Amino acid sequence: MPELPDVEDYRAALIARVVGATLTRVRVQGISLLKTYDPPVDALHGRVCGEVRRVGKRLVFGFPGEAGEEDLFAVLHLMIAGRLAWAEPGAKVPGKVGLAAFDWSVLGDPDTPGGTLLLREAGTKKRASLHVERGEAAAMAHDRGGIEPLEADLEAFRAELTRERRTVKRALTDPRRFSGIGNAFSDEILHAAGLSPVKRTDQLDDEEVARLHAATQGVLTDWVARLRERTGDGFPEKVTAFREEFAVHGKYGQPCPVCDAPVQRIRYADNETDYCARCQTGGKVLADRSLSRLLKDDWPKTVDQLEGA
């Protein structure tokens, strides 16, 4: 799922292309995409985009109304597999993976085609969503309420982190606590902070909370800058949760870039948590539910036992 740095990359590229441009037409192909019917999606046709903002992991397009008209907003959530691409004017919606196309005019010239924003979603489960809302309040109702991690000072960060007793990993990825952090970047943040993903929030001391706050802002700031530099004046491509430069996420079995110990994982449902036992858990290998139940007493308890096996 695109997380804060990826969505910020999309947002910057979209601002340069659509703010001040007219949305001439929306072509919805995926029947599951549109989640609202009033106002209809064609109410956006002919409207000038006034802003593109990020709300958590969502992109919100604002369309101010003229005299006597209400402001309209399009709220787009890419979910896990949704991706955006910028194409030539009138580009065809791709076959099986295409969900919608948004046709835009040239900036400031509503009569001249400028480009098409394509929405694709791979896989059989179509989870991406588009809501068309009337007014600011309805659009912002999609905000899950988490604080912006890049704007939060240490005390605000601490208050959200410790509001409930749960694992640090779960707290970071809870959109009601922190906006825009998901599975991939939480792994990277916890590795940078040197903290176990399963440590409870009420067990963190002041130094660990400060370390986690610094790592959260450092990792996210670094990746926003990296992606923007990489994209430049182009449009984001290869948006993925698995990046070569990541330290641990998606790197199971590969050497940790800090200590060379093999990266470990905990698998659950459709997700996995990746971590370095030596850097984050004092050498302890955390129990993976599926494997530890199978191996029982043969399951290694430390990274040293694992490497010696």
C-alpha positions in Angstrom: 0.0 0.0 0.0 1.4 3.4 -0.9 2.4 5.1 2.4 3.2 8.7 3.3 6.4 9.2 1.2 4.7 7.6 -1.9 1.5 9.5 -1.5 3.5 12.8 -1.1 5.4 11.9 -4.3 2.1 11.4 -6.1 0.7 14.6 -4.7 3.7 16.8 -5.8 3.5 15.4 -9.3 -0.2 15.9 -9.5 -0.1 19.5 -8.2 2.2 20.4 -11.1 -0.2 18.8 -13.6 -3.8 19.4 -12.4 -4.0 22.3 -10.0 -5.4 25.1 -12.2 -6.5 22.5 -14.9 -10.1 21.6 -15.7 -11.3 18.0 -15.1 -13.1 17.5 -18.4 -14.3 13.9 -17.9 -14.0 11.0 -15.6 -14.3 7.5 -17.2 -15.0 4.9 -14.5 -14.5 1.3 -15.7 -14.2 -0.6 -12.4 -17.7 -1.0 -11.0 -16.4 -1.4 -7.5 -14.4 1.9 -7.5 -17.0 4.5 -7.0 -18.4 4.5 -3.5 -20.8 7.4 -3.7 -23.7 8.4 -6.0 -24.8 11.8 -4.8 -23.3 14.0 -6.1 -22.7 11.9 -9.2 -19.1 11.7 -10.5 -20.0 13.7 -13.6 -20.7 16.7 -11.3 -16.9 17.1 -11.4 -16.9 17.6 -15.2 -15.9 21.1 -16.1 -14.6 21.9 -12.6 -11.1 23.5 -12.1 -9.0 21.7 -9.5 -7.9 24.1 -6.8 -5.8 21.8 -4.7 -4.5 18.3 -4.1 -3.8 17.3 -0.5 -2.8 14.2 1.3 -5.1 12.9 4.1 -3.4 9.9 5.6 -2.9 7.6 2.7 -5.6 9.2 0.6 -5.4 11.9 -2.1 -8.0 14.6 -2.0 -8.7 16.7 -5.0 -10.6 20.0 -4.3 -12.9 21.6 -6.8 -14.1 25.1 -5.6 -17.5 26.1 -6.7 -18.2 29.3 -8.5 -20.8 31.8 -7.2 -23.7 29.9 -5.7 -22.1 26.5 -6.2 -20.9 24.2 -3.5 -17.3 23.0 -3.3 -16.8 19.4 -4.4 -14.0 17.0 -3.5 -12.8 13.7 -4.9 -11.3 11.4 -2.3 -9.1 8.7 -3.8 -7.7 5.8 -1.7 -5.3 3.5 -3.6 -5.5 0.7 -1.0 -2.9 -2.0 -1.5 -2.5 -2.4 -5.2 -3.9 0.8 -6.7 -1.4 2.8 -8.8 -1.5 6.0 -10.8 0.0 6.9 -14.1 0.1 10.0 -16.3 -0.7 9.4 -20.0 -1.4 11.3 -23.2 -4.8 13.0 -23.5 -7.7 10.6 -24.0 -5.6 7.5 -23.1 -7.5 4.3 -23.0 -8.3 2.7 -19.7 -6.2 -0.5 -19.5 -8.0 -3.8 -19.8 -8.2 -6.0 -16.7 -6.3 -3.7 -14.4 -7.8 -0.4 -15.4 -10.3 1.2 -13.0 -10.7 4.8 -14.2 -9.3 7.6 -16.3 -9.4 11.3 -15.4 -9.1 13.6 -18.4 -7.6 17.1 -17.8 -7.2 20.2 -19.8 -4.0 22.2 -20.2 -3.4 24.3 -17.2 -5.5 27.5 -17.5 -6.9 26.4 -20.9 -10.1 24.4 -20.4 -10.6 23.8 -24.1 -7.2 22.1 -24.8 -6.6 18.5 -23.7 -3.6 18.3 -21.4 -3.3 14.7 -20.1 -5.0 11.7 -18.6 -4.6 10.3 -15.1 -5.0 6.6 -15.2 -5.9 4.5 -12.2 -4.9 0.8 -12.2 -5.2 -1.9 -9.7 -3.6 -5.3 -10.1 -5.0 -8.5 -8.6 -8.5 -9.9 -8.3 -9.5 -8.0 -5.2 -10.4 -4.5 -6.2 -10.2 -2.4 -3.1 -9.3 1.1 -4.4 -12.1 3.6 -3.7 -13.3 7.0 -5.1 -15.7 9.1 -3.1 -17.2 12.4 -4.4 -18.2 14.6 -1.5 -19.9 17.9 -1.0 -18.0 20.3 1.2 -14.9 20.3 3.3 -16.5 18.5 6.3 -17.6 15.5 4.2 -14.2 15.2 2.6 -12.3 15.4 5.9 -14.6 12.8 7.4 -12.3 10.4 5.6 -9.5 11.4 7.9 -8.9 8.7 10.4 -7.7 11.2 13.0 -4.0 10.3 13.3 -1.5 13.1 13.8 0.9 14.0 11.0 4.2 12.3 12.1 6.4 14.9 10.4 4.7 17.7 12.2 4.4 16.2 15.7 6.7 17.4 18.4 8.0 14.8 21.0 5.2 15.3 23.5 2.4 15.0 20.9 4.2 11.9 19.5 4.5 10.4 23.0 0.8 11.1 23.8 -0.4 9.2 20.7 2.1 6.4 21.1 1.1 5.6 24.7 -2.6 6.3 24.5 -3.3 2.5 24.4 -1.2 -0.4 25.5 -0.2 -2.2 22.3 2.9 -3.2 20.4 5.0 -0.4 19.0 4.5 -1.8 15.5 0.7 -1.7 15.8 0.7 1.8 17.3 2.8 3.2 14.4 0.5 1.7 11.8 -2.8 2.7 13.5 -4.2 5.5 11.3 -6.1 6.8 14.4 -2.7 7.5 16.0 -0.3 8.3 13.2 -1.2 9.4 9.7 0.2 7.7 6.6 2.5 5.0 8.2 2.0 1.4 7.1 3.7 -1.9 7.2 6.8 -1.1 5.1 7.9 2.2 6.7 7.1 1.0 10.2 9.6 -1.8 9.8 12.2 0.8 8.6 11.5 3.2 11.4 11.7 0.5 14.1 15.0 -0.7 12.6 16.4 2.8 12.6 15.3 3.3 16.2 16.7 -0.1 17.3 13.4 -1.2 18.8 11.6 -4.5 18.8 8.3 -4.4 16.8 6.6 -6.4 19.6 7.7 -4.2 22.5 4.7 -2.7 24.3 4.2 1.0 24.2 3.9 1.2 28.0 7.3 -0.5 28.4 9.2 2.3 26.5 11.3 4.6 28.5 11.8 8.3 27.8 15.0 7.7 25.8 13.3 5.0 23.6 10.3 7.2 22.9 12.7 10.1 21.9 14.7 7.7 19.7 11.5 6.4 18.0 10.3 10.0 17.4 13.6 10.9 15.8 13.6 7.8 13.7 10.1 8.3 12.5 10.7 11.8 11.3 14.2 10.9 10.0 13.1 7.9 7.9 10.0 9.6 6.5 11.7 12.9 5.7 14.6 11.0 4.0 12.2 8.9 1.9 10.1 11.9 0.9 13.2 13.6 -0.3 14.6 10.5 -2.1 11.4 9.8 -4.0 10.9 13.4 -5.0 14.5 13.6 -6.3 14.1 10.3 -8.1 10.8 11.4 -9.8 11.9 15.0 -10.5 9.6 16.5 -13.1 8.3 13.1 -14.1 5.5 11.0 -12.7 6.1 8.4 -10.0 6.7 4.9 -11.3 7.4 1.6 -9.7 5.6 2.6 -6.5 6.2 -0.4 -4.3 6.5 -1.6 -0.7 9.7 -3.4 -1.5 12.7 -1.1 -2.3 16.3 -2.1 -2.8 17.5 0.6 -0.4 15.3 -0.6 2.5 17.2 -1.9 5.5 14.9 -4.7 6.6 11.4 -4.6 5.0 11.1 -7.3 2.4 14.7 -8.4 3.1 14.1 -11.6 5.0 17.2 -13.7 5.1 19.4 -11.0 3.7 22.2 -9.4 5.8 21.3 -6.4 7.9 23.1 -3.4 6.6 24.2 -2.5 10.1 25.4 -5.8 11.6 25.2 -8.3 8.8 22.9 -10.6 10.8 20.2 -12.2 8.6 16.9 -10.2 8.6 14.1 -12.1 10.4 10.3 -11.9 10.0 7.0 -12.6 11.7 4.2 -13.6 9.4 0.6 -13.1 10.1 -2.4 -13.2 7.8 -1.3 -11.4 4.6 1.4 -9.3 6.3 4.8 -9.8 7.6 7.0 -7.8 10.0 10.7 -7.7 9.1 13.4 -6.9 11.7 17.0 -7.5 12.7 17.3 -9.6 15.8 20.8 -8.3 16.7 19.9 -4.6 16.2 16.4 -4.6 17.6 15.7 -7.5 20.0 19.0 -8.1 21.8 19.6 -11.1 19.6 16.3 -12.8 20.3 14.5 -14.3 17.4 10.8 -13.6 17.7 8.4 -16.5 17.4 6.8 -16.8 13.9 3.4 -18.3 14.5 3.5 -20.6 11.5 7.1 -21.9 11.9 7.5 -21.9 15.6 4.4 -24.1 16.1 5.8 -26.5 13.5 9.3 -26.7 14.8 8.5 -26.4 18.5 11.7 -27.1 20.5 13.8 -26.8 17.3 12.8 -23.2 16.8 16.0 -21.1 17.5 15.6 -18.6 20.3 18.5 -16.3 19.4 20.1 -15.0 16.2 23.4 -16.8 17.2 21.6 -20.1 17.4 20.0 -19.4 14.0 23.3 -18.6 12.4 24.9 -21.7 14.0 22.1 -24.0 12.8 
